[in-house]
């Protein structure tokens, strides 16, 4: 890629100098393959990583290395195009399939991928790791179909060293299960971290060169360049609740760290209309005013919630027609009130797990409300906000495949042409070590939709290693090329947070709070100070964002401050800034 160049002519003290700024970013070949597809294709692609530790991943040697699990039979078949694949037939149970034994090593991270097809219909196919004779660990899911091949991508983190048997599950035992291009690739922790670091360099940062010269274009060795980020390009935010209106310590704590937020409960229907017909937006209005005054962008959370347990209590007794009228009134009220003031709407919250409105108003109820919100506020991203999609591999309901299917249903509904849909992943992680292999592979699959992805409510249950695990989650999200923002549902004890605490009752950082502050610094706040070399050059890699750059003459100590914006594809026209003493 060509480097974009900017020249800034600066006169320092009684003499002049030139500051040459150039930027570009360099691609590094990375051992992790982020590619994925959500399309059902005529022929499967080749196995990722050549199959990794899988024996005979493409069935070029018949079914060598593969055995029957459970009942039924397995055989190799060849397509009309010459492609070889394995088939499990005569199945009687969900786990009746083909299998292969592997050795898992404690601490290793395993990425799995394979292509699946069914002899008829469609069904969810899961990869399952069986260990200790009976323990089943699910590593990912795909909606497989007849007539084309679908990619399953997933993974596990080995918390043990032991043999394991890779199995495949389809709830419908009356269909044949076909598979091809099977891969299981192990990575060490150091390799995984190198993927993250390389990805951050590639997608979150750009290389910047400063060259300081005298007017005669000779190098000005020893010039000091101080670079301080004034605004980060990547949204990294934190939830906010009503305590922000009355607690000045909370206000100072929040404003000093975050420029993005989501109100935890204050904008929800059960908060703004506790009694039918009596709307009260006093608290969210005041919170939005505070946010605006402090340059904080707000996500709208949420318009409707699909859980029966998260409704205003009065709407549970309404008839379908009355509920439709009340929900439409709610939609018009909240969206019209905050139109153009928010950066996102969570439209129908958690409508993969729940179906309150579908049960009452019909199967297209959610799509109707996405369409309505879009027409009321057409320039704001409309999020499908869901939990367990990348956190928990045992939850089929919210798997990446089911999430994508729901997105497509919304996109295909009349009246949604052009809707700015976006993917909201809550990322509420429970106890134990997070399955970052499943997290990354899920992000890979969701990225194939081309839609914006945010981690919207990132948190972790209290536990001894919370700080370490929470850093893993945040770093994985920030480093993934498809993630465009992160909001944490965390905070200080004085604001009532009790799950993922960042500060205690005296606003002293917890270990998890230390992690968050460390990442805020690492991801670009600076300042960075560097001295020009004998060529007058300073090379540095900067996180995308706005910067104040101060150049100081080594002898006169006269300085000049510039404002630059560093972003992906960084390119500026030539700018000449002259200053006479």
Phi and psi in degrees as a GROMACS rama.xvg file:
@    title "Ramachandran Plot"
@    xaxis  label "Phi"
@    yaxis  label "Psi"
@TYPE xy
-72.6714  149.85  UNK-2
-88.8995  132.818  UNK-3
-83.1829  141.884  UNK-4
-123.673  139.753  UNK-5
-128.277  133.591  UNK-6
-113.221  129.985  UNK-7
-125.281  117.787  UNK-8
-92.9993  115.129  UNK-9
-123.139  134.208  UNK-10
-102.861  120.239  UNK-11
-107.553  124.608  UNK-12
54.7634  -122.239  UNK-13
-90.7309  -7.39178  UNK-14
-119.191  176.449  UNK-15
-113.965  160.413  UNK-16
-150.498  163.379  UNK-17
-114.176  139.548  UNK-18
-116.083  117.374  UNK-19
-103.706  124.048  UNK-20
-118.207  126.214  UNK-21
-137.372  150.263  UNK-22
-145.883  153.909  UNK-23
-172.928  174.603  UNK-24
-131.71  145.454  UNK-25
-106.597  135.863  UNK-26
-85.8972  136.77  UNK-27
-115.035  138.555  UNK-28
-71.5041  130.807  UNK-29
-118.288  143.947  UNK-30
-75.8664  -8.52303  UNK-31
-95.752  137.673  UNK-32
-102.008  104.844  UNK-33
-79.5039  -2.58563  UNK-34
-71.1456  149.033  UNK-35
-164.148  164.474  UNK-36
-141.884  147.774  UNK-37
-103.465  1.76211  UNK-38
-84.3224  149.007  UNK-39
-93.0647  117.628  UNK-40
-112.584  160.069  UNK-41
-68.5442  -37.2486  UNK-42
-132.564  141.172  UNK-43
-70.8497  152.238  UNK-44
-78.3235  168.424  UNK-45
-67.7006  156.547  UNK-46
-63.2385  133.871  UNK-47
-62.9085  144.285  UNK-48
57.6597  24.5655  UNK-49
64.1685  16.8974  UNK-50
98.1973  -11.1494  UNK-51
62.0789  -123.729  UNK-52
-93.4047  6.04455  UNK-53
-76.1216  134.518  UNK-54
-84.317  131.669  UNK-55
55.6451  56.8543  UNK-56
-68.3415  -27.8887  UNK-57
-106.065  8.85773  UNK-58
58.5694  34.7416  UNK-59
-72.964  -16.1514  UNK-60
-119.832  53.2091  UNK-61
55.2468  -129.313  UNK-62
-110.615  26.2616  UNK-63
-56.0564  133.285  UNK-64
89.4315  -9.75508  UNK-65
-114.73  143.55  UNK-66
-132.368  165.57  UNK-67
-76.6893  136.307  UNK-68
-112.616  130.229  UNK-69
76.0808  -141.696  UNK-70
-94.1643  169.581  UNK-71
99.841  -170.744  UNK-72
-133.477  158.989  UNK-73
-129.325  149.513  UNK-74
-155.492  159.622  UNK-75
-90.5236  141.076  UNK-76
-128.943  163.515  UNK-77
-128.379  128.273  UNK-78
-74.2715  169.556  UNK-79
-59.6352  -27.0936  UNK-80
-86.5602  2.44726  UNK-81
91.9485  5.98144  UNK-82
-79.5754  135.019  UNK-83
-100.461  139.442  UNK-84
-153.365  167.03  UNK-85
-104.078  147.986  UNK-86
-130.566  130.768  UNK-87
-105.26  123.048  UNK-88
-130.973  174.294  UNK-89
56.888  37.7525  UNK-90
-79.178  148.56  UNK-91
-127.288  -14.157  UNK-92
-130.106  160.682  UNK-93
-59.264  -35.7978  UNK-94
-91.8743  2.03926  UNK-95
-64.4545  117.009  UNK-96
-167.69  -162.368  UNK-97
-98.7382  155.523  UNK-98
-148.558  162.928  UNK-99
-147.626  139.208  UNK-100
-91.0093  139.385  UNK-101
-135.46  164.719  UNK-102
-107.218  118.131  UNK-103
-93.39  143.757  UNK-104
-116.922  130.835  UNK-105
-56.0929  134.462  UNK-106
90.5388  -13.0093  UNK-107
-82.1517  152.847  UNK-108
-112.067  126.235  UNK-109
-115.431  125.156  UNK-110
-103.214  126.487  UNK-111
-109.833  144.128  UNK-112
-152.23  150.514  UNK-113
-167.481  163.215  UNK-114
-111.725  137.48  UNK-115
-131.276  152.092  UNK-116
-148.259  153.261  UNK-117
-113.926  156.826  UNK-118
-72.8963  -20.8572  UNK-119
-163.133  155.228  UNK-120
65.5239  -154.272  UNK-121
-145.363  154.151  UNK-122
-165.097  159.809  UNK-123
-79.76  126.504  UNK-124
-109.4  132.878  UNK-125
-121.748  147.357  UNK-126
-95.0184  135.098  UNK-127
-129.829  132.856  UNK-128
-103.804  118.811  UNK-129
-104.154  124.987  UNK-130
-138.587  162.3  UNK-131
54.748  30.9171  UNK-132
83.9449  -36.4543  UNK-133
-140.949  -17.2473  UNK-134
-70.7957  126.259  UNK-135
-112.652  122.561  UNK-136
-116.566  114.977  UNK-137
-84.1513  138.758  UNK-138
-117.561  0.263655  UNK-139
157.682  166.535  UNK-140
-143.833  156.217  UNK-141
-148.589  149.47  UNK-142
-88.9099  102.536  UNK-143
-89.0721  151.497  UNK-144
-133.776  169.736  UNK-145
-88.8686  139.301  UNK-146
95.3735  -6.19627  UNK-147
-159.56  166.457  UNK-148
-104.841  136.267  UNK-149
-119.252  142.229  UNK-150
-88.5272  126.286  UNK-151
-101.506  124.821  UNK-152
-130.372  129.755  UNK-153
-161.89  -155.054  UNK-154
166.633  172.761  UNK-155
-142.162  159.444  UNK-156
-107.952  125.732  UNK-157
-81.3429  111.086  UNK-158
-94.1283  16.8822  UNK-159
-158.5  156.659  UNK-160
-108.314  118.459  UNK-161
-171.054  161.613  UNK-162
-67.9963  152.337  UNK-163
-145.086  151.959  UNK-164
-113.502  126.268  UNK-165
-86.2776  120.979  UNK-166
-120.674  169.35  UNK-167
-134.928  136.504  UNK-168
-120.372  131.714  UNK-169
-137.286  123.348  UNK-170
-63.003  -24.8235  UNK-171
-94.3031  101.796  UNK-172
-77.0781  -3.05279  UNK-173
-86.4753  -1.63942  UNK-174
-110.724  153.198  UNK-175
-77.5261  143.258  UNK-176
-109.433  122.759  UNK-177
-110.886  145.03  UNK-178
-146.582  153.911  UNK-179
-156.878  162.291  UNK-180
51.4739  58.028  UNK-181
-86.4482  136.49  UNK-182
-141.518  139.027  UNK-183
-135.658  107.824  UNK-184
-111  120.275  UNK-185
-87.2185  146.785  UNK-186
-132.198  142.567  UNK-187
-78.2022  166.016  UNK-188
-60.0999  -40.8791  UNK-189
-64.555  -40.5381  UNK-190
-63.7606  -41.86  UNK-191
-62.3165  -43.0213  UNK-192
-65.6627  -35.4214  UNK-193
-65.7906  -34.734  UNK-194
-59.3024  -46.1655  UNK-195
-62.0051  -48.4287  UNK-196
-62.7223  -42.4618  UNK-197
-65.0028  -39.7362  UNK-198
-67.0123  -40.3512  UNK-199
-61.0225  -43.7438  UNK-200
-60.6103  -36.3334  UNK-201
-80.8366  -39.2001  UNK-202
-113.132  -18.2016  UNK-203
-108.36  -10.4956  UNK-204
-133.11  162.263  UNK-205
-136.19  147.34  UNK-206
-77.9869  132.268  UNK-207
-125.032  136.29  UNK-208
-119.173  128.588  UNK-209
-107.186  131.273  UNK-210
-128.848  119.484  UNK-211
-107.049  126.61  UNK-212
-134.855  159.864  UNK-213
-71.4473  168.718  UNK-214
-57.8224  -28.0698  UNK-215
-84.361  10.0456  UNK-216
74.6567  10.062  UNK-217
-80.9933  152.953  UNK-218
-66.2005  141.859  UNK-219
-103.826  85.6383  UNK-220
-69.2699  142.256  UNK-221
90.1264  -3.68286  UNK-222
-62.8076  139.797  UNK-223
-97.0906  131.22  UNK-224
-118.966  118.938  UNK-225
-109.332  125.298  UNK-226
-119.254  119.633  UNK-227
-127.11  126.248  UNK-228
-75.3798  129.177  UNK-229
-100.372  -23.4928  UNK-230
-154.459  127.608  UNK-231
-79.9021  143.393  UNK-232
-76.7693  -33.5973  UNK-233
-86.5572  124.065  UNK-234
-72.0185  116.639  UNK-235
-128.967  105.96  UNK-236
-128.945  -174.477  UNK-237
-144.967  144.585  UNK-238
-63.1713  156.186  UNK-239
-136.93  141.255  UNK-240
-126.351  -176.771  UNK-241
-64.188  -17.542  UNK-242
-61.4708  -19.8016  UNK-243
-62.8663  -22.2518  UNK-244
-77.3877  -22.4822  UNK-245
-124.357  -12.1727  UNK-246
-107.873  104.37  UNK-247
-68.4645  -31.9359  UNK-248
-64.3216  -41.4849  UNK-249
-62.6773  -41.8014  UNK-250
-59.6808  -48.5812  UNK-251
-62.8256  -42.6998  UNK-252
-58.699  -46.2535  UNK-253
-69.7451  -51.4333  UNK-254
-63.0389  -29.7378  UNK-255
-73.4998  -9.39417  UNK-256
-122.28  -38.4528  UNK-257
-126.556  145.561  UNK-258
-121.821  8.70376  UNK-259
-138.633  142.502  UNK-260
-153.011  165.293  UNK-261
-133.013  133.698  UNK-262
-73.8064  132.183  UNK-263
-64.26  -51.6634  UNK-264
-134.532  -14.2146  UNK-265
-69.7894  -21.2183  UNK-266
-98.463  -3.70706  UNK-267
-72.4714  156.352  UNK-268
-58.9537  -43.4292  UNK-269
-68.7726  -11.0181  UNK-270
-94.4109  -31.7997  UNK-271
-96.1569  -12.4906  UNK-272
-143.133  68.1602  UNK-273
-66.7881  -32.0008  UNK-274
-116.769  132.156  UNK-275
-55.1777  128.736  UNK-276
86.4663  -5.00703  UNK-277
-115.055  86.9421  UNK-278
-83.2573  142.767  UNK-279
-143.528  107.545  UNK-280
-105.035  17.8789  UNK-281
-56.4037  -48.0444  UNK-282
-70.6258  -51.9836  UNK-283
-62.6662  -32.8176  UNK-284
-60.7462  -45.7925  UNK-285
-66.8129  -38.1324  UNK-286
-66.193  -39.7838  UNK-287
-65.98  -38.3829  UNK-288
-61.6345  -45.3475  UNK-289
-59.9713  -44.1263  UNK-290
-60.8458  -46.2055  UNK-291
-61.7627  -42.2077  UNK-292
-63.3234  -22.5411  UNK-293
-112.189  16.0771  UNK-294
66.916  31.3319  UNK-295
-103.658  125.702  UNK-296
-84.0453  144.403  UNK-297
-121.759  135.218  UNK-298
-90.4779  140.34  UNK-299
-85.4282  115.746  UNK-300
-137.358  113.916  UNK-301
-129.481  169.789  UNK-302
-77.1275  -55.1393  UNK-303
-134.124  159.195  UNK-304
-129.325  131.085  UNK-305
-84.6539  1.51461  UNK-306
-88.265  135.683  UNK-307
-64.6272  -24.4258  UNK-308
-87.2834  0.945168  UNK-309
-123.287  31.2786  UNK-310
-100.708  156.943  UNK-311
-58.3089  132.13  UNK-312
-58.7524  -26.653  UNK-313
-72.9234  -20.0912  UNK-314
-83.3647  -7.75097  UNK-315
-71.2077  -24.0244  UNK-316
-96.5312  3.01062  UNK-317
-75.8942  149.929  UNK-318
-71.4026  164.166  UNK-319
-53.9305  -42.9073  UNK-320
-65.9585  -40.0832  UNK-321
-66.9656  -39.7218  UNK-322
-65.023  -42.2338  UNK-323
-60.0352  -42.7867  UNK-324
-65.5904  -42.7353  UNK-325
-67.3395  -41.3877  UNK-326
-67.9469  -36.9484  UNK-327
-65.4179  -40.4763  UNK-328
-62.766  -43.6437  UNK-329
-60.4525  -47.2161  UNK-330
-55.9284  -52.943  UNK-331
-62.6142  -37.1967  UNK-332
-67.9383  -57.1449  UNK-333
-73.1701  -39.3473  UNK-334
-71.4711  -41.7473  UNK-335
-66.1223  -35.8232  UNK-336
-64.1204  -39.4927  UNK-337
-110.623  15.5075  UNK-338
-53.594  130.707  UNK-339
75.6774  0.0277982  UNK-340
-105.548  -8.20415  UNK-341
-118.191  160.528  UNK-342
-97.5097  -5.42768  UNK-343
-166.392  156.483  UNK-344
-125.713  128.273  UNK-345
-85.4549  107.801  UNK-346
-80.1423  -64.3785  UNK-347
-122.397  99.1437  UNK-348
-66.294  133.019  UNK-349
57.7343  45.6765  UNK-350
-95.3139  24.0076  UNK-351
-95.0263  -38.5721  UNK-352
-81.6743  -30.2919  UNK-353
-126.442  161.649  UNK-354
-150.089  41.9243  UNK-355
-56.6543  -49.4335  UNK-356
-73.3361  -33.8218  UNK-357
-64.8535  -42.319  UNK-358
-63.4665  -35.2811  UNK-359
-87.6447  -35.2276  UNK-360
-121.368  -0.652959  UNK-361
112.963  159.521  UNK-362
-65.88  -19.2904  UNK-363
-98.5412  14.5309  UNK-364
-57.0915  -46.0845  UNK-365
-62.7784  -45.3439  UNK-366
-60.0137  -37.4669  UNK-367
-58.9586  -42.9593  UNK-368
-74.5888  -32.7829  UNK-369
-62.5665  -43.1356  UNK-370
-62.9163  -42.5028  UNK-371
-64.4961  -45.0019  UNK-372
-62.8965  -40.8183  UNK-373
-60.3559  -43.7621  UNK-374
-72.8837  -25.5709  UNK-375
-78.6735  -33.705  UNK-376
-140.958  73.3793  UNK-377
-70.2683  -14.4616  UNK-378
-101.936  8.50601  UNK-379
-110.381  137.335  UNK-380
-63.643  135.88  UNK-381
-105.477  112.404  UNK-382
-97.6732  139.258  UNK-383
-92.2899  108.716  UNK-384
-104.964  118.463  UNK-385
-144.056  155.193  UNK-386
-110.074  158.451  UNK-387
72.6502  4.31036  UNK-388
-67.3251  -36.3892  UNK-389
-124.175  0.768898  UNK-390
-89.1941  -37.7029  UNK-391
-135.99  109.811  UNK-392
-74.1914  -9.17311  UNK-393
-88.6738  -5.96522  UNK-394
-94.8044  94.4392  UNK-395
-68.5389  -31.7002  UNK-396
-57.2033  -37.2374  UNK-397
-109.568  18.2002  UNK-398
-59.2335  158.086  UNK-399
-51.7945  -37.5944  UNK-400
-64.2089  -44.071  UNK-401
-68.766  -35.8631  UNK-402
-60.5528  -47.385  UNK-403
-64.7096  -38.2356  UNK-404
-61.2974  -41.0713  UNK-405
-65.2597  -42.1081  UNK-406
-57.6548  -44.5364  UNK-407
-65.6859  -35.7507  UNK-408
-63.0472  -40.9074  UNK-409
-66.3045  -43.9679  UNK-410
-63.3972  -31.2256  UNK-411
-87.985  -5.72281  UNK-412
-76.1353  138.695  UNK-413
-57.2169  136.355  UNK-414
95.022  1.29372  UNK-415
-108.923  9.35704  UNK-416
-57.7371  125.761  UNK-417
84.6981  0.537039  UNK-418
-62.3872  132.683  UNK-419
-82.1658  74.2701  UNK-420
-70.109  151.168  UNK-421
-146.808  159.388  UNK-422
-103.276  118.842  UNK-423
-110.49  118.413  UNK-424
-113.721  113.105  UNK-425
-64.8184  -39.5581  UNK-426
61.3118  47.9906  UNK-427
-88.8244  101.041  UNK-428
-90.4617  137.375  UNK-429
-84.157  -160.245  UNK-430
-76.8081  156.918  UNK-431
95.6113  170.777  UNK-432
-68.1484  129.463  UNK-433
-68.4157  144.795  UNK-434
-84.8368  82.5284  UNK-435
-72.5068  -17.2843  UNK-436
-67.7971  -43.8683  UNK-437
-67.5663  -38.0546  UNK-438
-60.2111  -50.2911  UNK-439
-66.7969  -44.0856  UNK-440
-64.4781  -36.1843  UNK-441
-64.0724  -41.7728  UNK-442
-62.2014  -38.122  UNK-443
-58.2015  -46.3927  UNK-444
-66.1224  -45.2832  UNK-445
-66.2217  -32.2574  UNK-446
-62.4704  -26.8843  UNK-447
-66.0286  -15.453  UNK-448
-73.1938  -21.2344  UNK-449
79.6106  5.00582  UNK-450
-89.509  153.403  UNK-451
-61.4663  141.84  UNK-452
-122.384  129.135  UNK-453
-125.027  144.235  UNK-454
-89.8922  112.854  UNK-455
-99.6548  -22.8736  UNK-456
-143.556  43.0651  UNK-457
-60.9429  127.928  UNK-458
-158.519  172.016  UNK-459
-148.181  138.431  UNK-460
-60.334  150.868  UNK-461
-60.5789  136.539  UNK-462
-169.802  168.047  UNK-463
-59.3573  -40.8951  UNK-464
-102.006  29.2451  UNK-465
-57.2721  -45.3658  UNK-466
-60.7618  -46.1258  UNK-467
-62.4849  -46.6546  UNK-468
-68.6863  -38.4964  UNK-469
-65.1746  -37.6468  UNK-470
-62.4175  -41.2013  UNK-471
-56.819  -45.6406  UNK-472
-64.9852  -48.5001  UNK-473
-64.1267  -41.5731  UNK-474
-66.7376  -37.3408  UNK-475
-64.2201  -42.3366  UNK-476
-66.0687  -46.1917  UNK-477
-63.8238  -35.4112  UNK-478
-82.3291  -16.5435  UNK-479
-73.93  130.167  UNK-480
-59.0135  -24.7161  UNK-481
-90.404  -14.7725  UNK-482
-78.9906  128.59  UNK-483
-110.209  -1.6264  UNK-484
-177.891  154.656  UNK-485
-135.122  128.338  UNK-486
-121.524  130.179  UNK-487
-96.2818  140.792  UNK-488
-97.765  74.142  UNK-489
-143.624  173.367  UNK-490
170.499  -166.842  UNK-491
-88.9121  158.062  UNK-492
-61.8602  -36.3699  UNK-493
-63.9992  -20.6582  UNK-494
-93.725  8.06271  UNK-495
90.5855  4.39641  UNK-496
-75.595  138.592  UNK-497
-139.309  -0.463789  UNK-498
-97.9839  -66.8376  UNK-499
-109.546  91.1812  UNK-500
-85.1682  132.371  UNK-501
-101.069  -22.6051  UNK-502
-148.536  145.342  UNK-503
-82.1503  -168.785  UNK-504
-64.9633  -18.7516  UNK-505
-103.24  14.3956  UNK-506
60.5047  28.4952  UNK-507
-87.0704  133.431  UNK-508
-58.2975  138.483  UNK-509
-81.6316  169.222  UNK-510
-55.8763  -36.0189  UNK-511
-69.445  -36.3527  UNK-512
-62.8568  -38.3118  UNK-513
-60.8702  -39.6852  UNK-514
-62.0204  -45.8377  UNK-515
-63.0208  -44.9155  UNK-516
-63.5182  -38.0272  UNK-517
-61.7696  -42.905  UNK-518
-69.5012  -35.8137  UNK-519
-58.9666  -43.7133  UNK-520
-67.4708  -44.6047  UNK-521
-63.897  -35.0306  UNK-522
-87.9832  19.8101  UNK-523
128.472  6.35138  UNK-524
-74.4082  -28.0606  UNK-525
72.4236  -152.154  UNK-526
-79.3141  157.673  UNK-527
-107.606  135.691  UNK-528
-123.056  132.102  UNK-529
-143.463  155.235  UNK-530
-113.347  132.762  UNK-531
-63.786  138.393  UNK-532
-80.9622  -168.657  UNK-533
-63.8146  -17.5596  UNK-534
-94.3666  0.000175975  UNK-535
76.5811  20.1894  UNK-536
-110.994  141.026  UNK-537
-129.597  123.058  UNK-538
-108.878  134.645  UNK-539
-152.304  148.376  UNK-540
-102.103  121.618  UNK-541
-116.887  139.406  UNK-542
-65.0042  145.277  UNK-543
-62.4165  136.473  UNK-544
160.107  -173.895  UNK-545
-94.4807  140.891  UNK-546
-134.787  146.018  UNK-547
-96.9819  127.832  UNK-548
-117.796  121.612  UNK-549
-111.942  121.675  UNK-550
-107.434  126.898  UNK-551
-119.978  130.415  UNK-552
-67.6915  135.325  UNK-553
-68.3315  -21.1062  UNK-554
-103.673  -48.2935  UNK-555
-85.2317  -18.6894  UNK-556
64.7836  11.0336  UNK-557
-73.2037  142.29  UNK-558
-131.757  158.049  UNK-559
-136.65  135.983  UNK-560
-107.896  133.185  UNK-561
-117.582  156.665  UNK-562
-115.294  123.17  UNK-563
-128.933  156.783  UNK-564
-120.82  121.678  UNK-565
-108.648  125.097  UNK-566
-150.15  172.65  UNK-567
-62.2923  134.468  UNK-568
72.0435  27.4836  UNK-569
-49.5371  125.036  UNK-570
-157.616  128.758  UNK-571
-130.993  152.031  UNK-572
-73.2993  164.611  UNK-573
-67.1384  131.247  UNK-574
-125.058  127.302  UNK-575
-109.75  122.783  UNK-576
-119.824  115.093  UNK-577
-111.331  140.34  UNK-578
-139.959  125.82  UNK-579
-106.477  139.524  UNK-580
